[in-house]
Amino acid sequence: MNPAAAVADPAVGQADTVNILLVDDEPRNLLVLETVLDDPGYRLVGASSGDEALRALMNADFAVLVLDVRMPGMSGFELAQMVKERRRTSHIPIIFLTAYYSEDQHMLAGYDSGAVDYLHKPVNPAVLRSKVAVFADLHRKTRALEAANHLLSAEVAERRRAEARLSELAETLDRRVYERTAALQASEAQLRDADRHKDEFMATLAHELRNPLAPLRNAAHALRGTSPDAARLDWATGVIERQVRSMVRMIDDLMDAGRINRGKLRLRQEMIALETVLQDAVEASRELIEDAGHELQLKLPGPGLLVHADRTRLAQAFVNLLNNAAKYMDRGGHIELVAQAQGDEAVVRVKDLGIGIAREHLERIFEMFGQVESALARSRGGLGIGLALAQRLVQLHHGTIVATSEGLGAGSEFVVRLPLAGLRTAEPPEAQPAAAPAGTGHGLRVLVADDNADAAETTAMLLELLGHTVRRVGDGEAAVATAAEFDPQLVLLDIGMPKLNGFEACMRIRSQPGGAARLIVAVSGWGQPEDQRRSREAGFDRHLVKPVDPAALVELAGAAGGDNARSA
C-alpha cells in the first residue's frame, strides 16, 4: 500500500475514522495485517521500511503503530526511538511484532524503546484486533476531548466577551431596572383592573340572569296551582314572553361582543334610508321607554338621507343608545333622537335628562363591561356591554361615536357620525305583495328531534296547537328511523344530539325516499356564519338559532305546506 496515497484519501478526515500505520518489510506480512485489521472505522496505511514509515508519520496523525522489529536498514527498535523522540509523534502507542526475539532481554529492549505491547509471530488475529481496537477507541476519545476543549475555550472566550458587554451595560442597569419595574407595575395594575372588571362582570351577569328567573318561576307556579282564568293566563304569558325576550337580548349582546372582538362579525350592507334604521331602533326600544314613562321626541330626516349599512346591526347600535338613555334616567324623563345631514356625514344625536356622566368617566364609558357606580345604583339591568357594542358597530360602519355630559345629574348626549351614501328625493313606496295568512300549512306531518325533552315537548305542543301531527324523538338515530316510517313534511333537527348529530341525521333523512321534498330545519344554539355554512352543506334548508320565535314556527309550517318547500 502506498502510504502517501492512503493518507491523501478524503475519508481519513472523517470524525469516526482513525489512521493505523502498519510497518513490515515483507509485503505478504503487510497483506496479512491489512486482512486481519480490515474495518470500516480504520484507514490502514502500510510502509515497508522505516523511511516510508517516517514519511507517513509526517503526513498524518495515527492512532497506533504496528511495527515489525527486524527490518533491513532501520530496525524496529531504532524507528520506535525516533518516533518517541519527536514531539508530534511521541504520543503514538507502538505494538512490536517479531518472529525471532523471544528472550526477555529483547522484550525489555522493545519496551525501553517505547513499545506498549510485544506480540510474537504468527500473531493471533483476535488478540491483535482487540489491542488495536483499544488504542483506536482511545484515539477517538482523545480527539473528541480535544474538540471539546476547543469548544470550551471558545465558550470561555465568548463568556469573557459577554462579561465585557455586561460591564458596559452596568452603567445603565439601574435605569433599565427602574423602567422595567415601572412597566411591570403598570402591567400589574392593568391586570388587576381587568380582573376587577371581570369579577364585576361575572357578578353582574349572575345578577342579570337570575332576574328573569324569579318572574318565570312565579308565572309557572301561578299556572300550575289551579285552572287559570283568561286574565291570569294572559298575565303569565306576558311575563314569560317579556323575560324570555330579555334573556335572549342579553345572550345576543354577549355573542355579538364576542364575534366583534374576534373579528367574526360580518355586515350585510346595502343602500338604505337612515330613517328606516332609526325607526327600527325606536320600535325595538319603545316597550322599555314606555314602561319607564319616558317621553321620546323624534326629529328624523325623511327617506332621502341614505347610508351604506347593515340594517339590523346599525339599528342595534341605536337600540343600545336608546336603551341606555331609558335605563339611566328617573321615571318620566325625556329623550331626544335627532338626525340630520352635515356635509358628507349623517349626524345622529341621542340626548337624555338622566343621571349624567362624571367627567373622569367619559373616557372609559365605552369600555367593555364598564358601568360607573352611580349608574349601577339606578340601573334597570344590563351587563355593561351596550355602549361598547354600539361603539364597535358604529366603527364597523366607518363611523364615530362620542359621549358628552356636563356632569352628574346633568344628562348626557351621544353623537354618532356616519358617512353618507347619497341623497335622494322622496319616492312613493312600492306596493308590497300581501303577506300570506298566518297558519297556512295546517295538517302537516312534523318531526321534532331534540335531546332536551322540555324543548322538544314545548315545540311539539305549539305545532299541535296549530293543527299539525307531531312526532318527538330525543336522538339522531331515532330521528332517521322515525322519518323513514312517518314521512314528515317538516323536520326540526337539533344539531348536538347523542348517537347521531344533526348534520349526519339530516344527510341520512335527505337520502331517504321522498327526502328531497322535505323541509329540513336546523335548530341550534350556534348561529355564526360558519355554523350556518355547515348546515347548508349538510342539506338543511334553514338554520334557526334557539330559542325559536313561535312566529317562525308558523312561517315554517306555511313554507312546508307550499308547493316549493325546498326553495323556501
Summary of the structure (lengths in Angstrom):
residues: 568
radius of gyration: 46.1
end to end distance: 92.7
largest distance: 133.9
contacts: 1728
relative contact order: 0.05
helix: 52%
strand: 18%
